Structures are given as C-alpha cells and as structure tokens.
Amino acid sequence: MNDIPDVPACGRPKSIDDKQRRQAIIRHAYCAFVELGFAQTSTAEVARRAKITKRTLYETFSDKKHSSLQRLVKIVIC
C-alpha cells in the first residue's frame, strides 16, 4: 500500500558548497566595488557577475553591508 518511490530533493542540486559560493560572491563583489565603487554596486550587479540569483545572494549575505563584505570594502578603500 505504501509504494511511494523515493523522489530526489526539489530544486537545483548544489554545484558548489556554501564556503565556495561565499568566496565566489566576495570575489565578484570585490571586482564590482573596484570597477564601479561601493555606492554604485547593486546587489543585482554582484549577483549577475557571480551568476547567481539575488535570492541566493541574500541567503548567503543579508545585505551588502554584511561583515565579510564590509571587510572587503575596507581592503579596497585602503
């Protein structure tokens, strides 16, 4: 009676782990900040460069003022 087949998890499978994704986003954000300036870099621009959705960006960093990105900005400015 309970012949429900195993179904794979919904959604796209992860191609990289969370640490790699975070590093890739930071790398692309760094390039955008250098080229466009911090104030002119939108979250949409960072997501576009990192080839991710804005949703993934927000799941990884709450906003562009997240502590990891803030440290990056200090490095770029100094």
C-alpha positions in Angstrom: 0.0 0.0 0.0 2.8 2.4 0.8 4.6 2.1 -2.6 5.7 5.7 -2.9 9.0 5.8 -4.8 12.0 7.8 -3.5 12.0 11.2 -5.1 15.1 13.4 -5.2 15.0 16.7 -3.4 13.3 19.5 -5.1 15.2 22.3 -6.8 18.5 22.6 -8.5 21.3 20.5 -7.0 24.2 22.4 -5.4 27.1 22.6 -7.7 29.4 24.2 -5.1 29.3 24.2 -1.3 28.4 27.2 0.8 32.0 28.2 1.5 32.9 28.1 -2.2 29.8 30.1 -3.0 30.6 32.7 -0.4 34.2 33.1 -1.7 32.9 33.4 -5.3 30.4 36.1 -4.3 33.1 38.0 -2.4 35.5 37.8 -5.4 32.8 39.1 -7.8 31.7 41.8 -5.3 35.4 42.9 -5.0 35.7 43.3 -8.7 32.4 45.3 -8.9 33.4 47.5 -6.0 36.8 48.3 -7.7 35.2 49.0 -11.1 32.0 50.8 -10.0 32.6 51.9 -6.4 30.8 50.6 -3.4 27.9 53.0 -3.6 27.3 52.3 -7.3 27.4 48.5 -6.9 24.0 47.0 -6.6 23.2 43.6 -5.2 21.8 42.8 -8.6 25.2 43.6 -10.2 27.0 41.3 -7.7 24.5 38.5 -8.4 24.8 38.9 -12.2 28.6 38.8 -12.0 28.5 35.7 -9.7 25.9 34.1 -12.0 23.5 33.5 -9.1 20.1 34.8 -8.3 19.6 37.7 -5.9 17.8 35.3 -3.6 20.9 33.2 -3.4 22.9 36.3 -2.6 20.5 37.3 0.2 20.6 33.7 1.6 24.4 34.0 1.7 24.7 37.6 2.9 21.8 39.5 4.4 22.8 42.7 2.5 25.9 44.3 1.0 26.8 45.6 4.5 27.4 42.1 5.8 30.6 41.8 7.8 32.5 39.9 5.2 31.7 42.4 2.5 32.4 45.3 4.9 35.9 43.9 5.5 36.3 43.6 1.7 35.3 47.3 1.3 37.9 48.3 3.8 40.6 46.5 1.8 39.5 48.1 -1.4 39.4 51.6 0.1 42.7 51.4 1.9 
